Amino acid sequence: MRTMKLGASTLKVPVVAVGCMRMNSLEKKEAENFIQTALEEGANFFDHADIYGDGLSEEIFADAIHMNADIREKIILQSKCGIRKGMFDFSKEHILHSVDGILKRLNTEYLDTLLLHRPDALMEPEEVAEAFDILESAGKVRHFGVSNQNPLQIQLLQKFVKQPIVANQLQLSITNANMISNGMNVNMENDSAINRDGSVLDFCRLNDITIQPWSPFQYGFFEGVFLGNEKFPELNQKIDEIAAKYEVSNTTIAIAWLLRHPAKMQPVIGTMNVDRLKECSKASEIYLTREEWYEIYRAAGNILP
């Protein structure tokens, strides 16, 4: 699989990340097969979070990959913390405690990347900075990032945190593309012109922060997938047409659409199906033309001013 640089770091990562949220739904043999397939595809970047399966997804992953020092050096591990039942928590104590739990469940001594999972309204950035310093100096975390944060939230954090923010995980798909649409509808009196995220796409590009799109096949907020959905006949017709041209699946084209954007994003796929995993991986070989990218964009109901 094609690789890219993660944010301002020197870390080389595959252009497609494997999301492990549903890993707890697999039996051990299924998990072993899935992970082995991912490694064979060159998809060795695994995205976790301490809340996925209440930690069980991380445990199943470590067991299925038969974690040891040799294997650990061949994979890239990312996890997230900060979500608790009924609240968000970026306190120093919670971050440190969470990372210790993550490392134990993953049976590893370090994370390549730690993301703060959703903004905490009660965040004290000085505490986050202290936690990051402790984790970095102890060798427990090598790189840091955020999830679902807007530019000002990142700037506030970066004022105190000395480590560069290398990634921002955000919801983005062909049908949930407002962060792209508002940049093309500047000064227009339509819904697409509404800037809901503080121009986070441009901000991340300007500051060498890799956007990691989550739910790349979803429409709305977990309302369902758009592929093969009768609610999106024009979009599916166009995707299927382009997929036939490249002799790939519609899944491949949906990911290729994100990879075509010059922001050099790293989509996080959540499938636990080995065939779909292969289809997503194949997207790294597809480079859509400008015409094809815009045809898909418009077929999803997005407008050009």
C-alpha positions in Angstrom: 0.0 0.0 0.0 1.1 3.6 -0.7 2.4 5.4 2.4 2.4 9.0 3.5 3.9 11.1 6.3 1.7 11.6 9.3 1.4 15.3 10.0 4.6 17.0 10.8 6.1 13.8 12.2 8.6 11.6 10.5 6.3 8.6 10.8 5.5 6.9 7.5 2.0 5.4 7.6 -0.2 3.6 5.0 -2.8 5.9 3.4 -5.6 3.8 4.8 -5.9 3.2 8.6 -7.6 0.1 10.0 -10.2 1.1 12.6 -10.6 -1.5 15.4 -13.9 -0.3 17.0 -15.7 -3.5 16.1 -12.8 -5.9 16.8 -14.8 -7.2 19.9 -17.4 -8.6 17.5 -14.9 -11.2 16.2 -13.9 -14.6 17.5 -10.1 -15.1 17.9 -9.7 -17.0 14.6 -11.7 -14.4 12.8 -9.6 -11.6 14.3 -6.4 -13.4 13.5 -7.4 -13.8 9.8 -8.5 -10.2 9.6 -5.3 -8.8 11.1 -3.1 -11.1 8.9 -5.0 -9.9 5.8 -4.5 -6.3 6.8 -0.7 -6.9 7.2 -0.6 -8.6 3.8 -2.3 -5.6 2.3 0.3 -3.3 3.8 -2.4 -1.8 6.1 -0.3 -2.0 9.3 -1.8 1.2 11.0 -4.4 0.2 13.6 -6.6 2.7 15.2 -8.0 2.0 18.6 -9.8 3.8 21.5 -10.1 2.8 25.2 -13.9 2.9 24.9 -14.1 0.5 21.9 -15.8 -2.6 23.4 -15.0 -1.1 26.9 -11.4 -2.0 26.2 -12.2 -5.5 24.9 -11.3 -4.6 21.3 -7.8 -3.7 22.3 -7.4 -7.0 24.2 -8.7 -9.1 21.4 -6.4 -7.3 18.9 -3.3 -8.0 21.1 -4.2 -11.6 21.5 -5.0 -12.1 17.8 -1.8 -10.6 16.6 0.2 -12.5 19.1 1.9 -9.3 20.3 5.6 -9.5 20.9 8.6 -7.2 20.4 9.2 -8.3 16.8 5.6 -7.9 15.7 5.3 -4.6 17.5 8.0 -3.0 15.4 6.2 -4.0 12.2 2.9 -2.2 13.1 1.7 1.3 14.0 -0.6 1.6 16.9 -2.9 4.6 17.6 -5.4 4.8 20.4 -7.7 7.5 21.8 -8.8 8.5 25.3 -11.0 11.1 26.9 -14.5 9.7 26.7 -16.1 8.5 30.0 -19.6 7.5 30.7 -21.7 10.7 30.6 -18.7 13.0 30.2 -15.5 13.9 28.5 -12.3 14.0 30.6 -8.9 15.5 29.5 -7.6 15.8 33.1 -4.0 14.8 33.6 -4.9 12.0 35.9 -7.4 10.5 33.5 -5.1 10.7 30.4 -2.3 9.0 32.3 -4.6 6.4 33.8 -6.2 5.7 30.4 -2.8 5.3 28.6 -1.6 2.8 31.2 -4.8 0.8 30.6 -4.4 1.0 26.8 -0.8 -0.2 26.9 -1.7 -3.1 29.2 -4.6 -4.2 27.0 -2.5 -3.9 23.8 0.4 -5.7 25.5 2.8 -3.0 24.3 5.2 -0.5 26.0 4.3 2.4 23.7 1.8 4.0 21.4 2.9 5.5 18.1 0.1 8.0 18.4 -2.4 9.1 21.1 -5.4 11.1 20.2 -7.7 13.1 22.6 -11.1 11.7 21.8 -13.7 14.6 21.4 -13.3 18.0 23.0 -13.7 18.3 26.8 -15.4 21.6 27.7 -13.6 21.5 31.1 -10.2 21.0 29.6 -7.3 22.7 31.3 -4.6 22.8 28.6 -1.8 23.1 31.1 -2.9 19.7 32.5 -2.9 18.1 29.1 0.6 19.5 28.5 1.8 18.0 31.7 0.3 14.6 30.8 1.9 14.7 27.3 5.3 15.5 28.7 5.1 12.7 31.2 4.0 10.2 28.5 6.6 11.3 26.0 9.5 11.3 28.5 8.5 7.9 29.8 8.5 6.6 26.2 4.8 5.6 26.4 3.6 7.8 23.6 5.7 9.0 20.6 3.2 11.3 18.8 0.0 13.2 19.8 -3.1 14.3 18.1 -6.8 15.1 18.6 -10.2 14.0 17.4 -13.2 16.1 16.4 -11.6 19.5 17.2 -11.9 22.8 15.4 -9.0 25.2 14.7 -9.3 27.4 17.8 -9.5 24.4 20.1 -6.3 23.0 18.6 -4.6 26.4 18.8 -5.6 26.7 22.5 -4.1 23.3 23.1 -1.0 24.0 21.1 -0.4 27.2 23.1 0.6 25.0 26.1 1.5 21.6 24.5 5.0 21.6 23.1 4.5 18.4 21.0 3.1 19.0 17.5 -0.5 17.9 16.9 0.0 15.4 14.0 -3.6 14.3 13.4 -7.2 15.3 13.7 -9.8 12.6 13.3 -13.0 14.1 11.8 -16.2 12.7 10.3 -16.0 13.0 6.5 -17.5 11.1 3.6 -18.9 11.9 0.1 -22.3 12.6 1.7 -20.9 14.4 4.8 -18.6 16.8 3.1 -19.4 20.2 4.6 -15.8 20.9 5.4 -15.1 20.7 1.7 -18.3 22.3 0.5 -18.1 25.5 2.6 -14.7 26.2 1.0 -16.3 26.3 -2.4 -19.4 28.3 -1.4 -17.8 31.3 0.2 -20.0 34.3 0.4 -23.0 32.4 -0.9 -26.5 32.4 0.7 -27.0 28.6 0.8 -26.6 25.8 3.3 -23.3 24.7 1.8 -21.8 28.0 2.7 -22.3 27.5 6.4 -18.9 27.1 8.1 -19.6 24.6 10.8 -16.0 23.8 11.8 -13.9 27.0 11.5 -12.4 26.0 8.2 -10.7 23.0 9.8 -9.7 21.5 6.5 -7.6 24.5 5.5 -6.3 24.9 9.0 -5.0 21.3 9.1 -3.4 21.7 5.7 -1.7 24.9 6.8 -0.4 23.4 10.0 0.7 20.0 8.7 -2.0 18.1 10.6 -3.3 14.9 8.9 -7.0 14.6 8.8 -8.2 11.1 9.5 -11.8 10.8 8.1 -13.9 8.5 10.2 -17.1 6.8 9.0 -16.1 7.3 5.3 -19.2 5.3 4.1 -21.8 6.8 6.5 -24.3 9.5 5.8 -25.6 11.6 8.7 -24.5 10.5 12.1 -24.5 6.7 11.9 -27.7 6.7 10.0 -26.5 4.1 7.5 -24.1 3.7 4.6 -24.7 5.5 1.3 -23.3 2.7 -0.9 -26.2 0.6 -2.4 -28.7 2.8 -0.5 -31.9 3.7 -2.4 -31.8 7.1 -0.8 -28.8 8.0 -3.1 -29.7 6.6 -6.5 -27.7 9.2 -8.5 -24.6 8.9 -6.3 -24.6 5.1 -6.5 -25.1 5.1 -10.3 -22.1 7.4 -10.7 -19.9 5.5 -8.3 -20.8 2.2 -10.0 -20.1 3.7 -13.4 -16.6 4.8 -12.3 -16.0 1.6 -10.5 -16.7 -0.4 -13.6 -14.2 1.8 -15.5 -11.4 1.0 -13.1 -12.6 -2.6 -12.6 -12.9 -2.2 -8.8 -15.8 -2.1 -6.3 -17.9 0.8 -5.2 -16.2 0.6 -1.8 -12.8 1.2 -3.5 -14.1 4.3 -5.3 -15.6 5.8 -2.1 -12.2 5.6 -0.4 -10.4 6.7 -3.6 -12.6 9.9 -3.6 -11.2 10.9 -0.2 -7.6 10.0 -1.1 -7.8 12.1 -4.3 -8.1 15.3 -2.1 -4.8 17.2 -2.0 -5.0 17.4 1.8 -3.5 13.9 1.9 -6.0 12.5 4.3 -5.8 9.0 5.9 -9.3 7.5 6.0 -10.1 5.2 8.9 -12.1 2.2 7.8 -14.2 0.3 10.3 -15.0 -2.9 8.5 -14.1 -6.3 10.0 -14.8 -8.1 6.6 -11.6 -9.2 4.9 -13.0 -8.7 1.4 -14.0 -5.1 2.1 -10.7 -4.6 3.7 -9.0 -5.6 0.5 -11.3 -3.3 -1.5 -10.5 -0.4 0.7 -6.7 -1.1 0.4 -7.0 -1.2 -3.4 -8.1 2.5 -3.3 -4.5 3.5 -2.8 -3.8 2.4 -6.4 -6.7 4.5 -7.8 -6.2 8.2 -8.8 -9.5 9.7 -9.8 -9.5 12.4 -12.5 -10.7 15.9 -11.5 -13.8 15.3 -13.6 -14.6 12.0 -11.8 -14.1 13.6 -8.4 -16.5 16.4 -9.1 -19.0 14.1 -10.8 -19.2 12.0 -7.6 -19.3 15.2 -5.5 -22.3 16.6 -7.4 -24.1 13.2 -7.6 -24.2 13.2 -3.8 -26.4 16.3 -4.0 -23.5 18.8 -3.3 -23.8 21.9 -5.3 -21.3 24.2 -7.1 -22.0 27.9 -6.8 
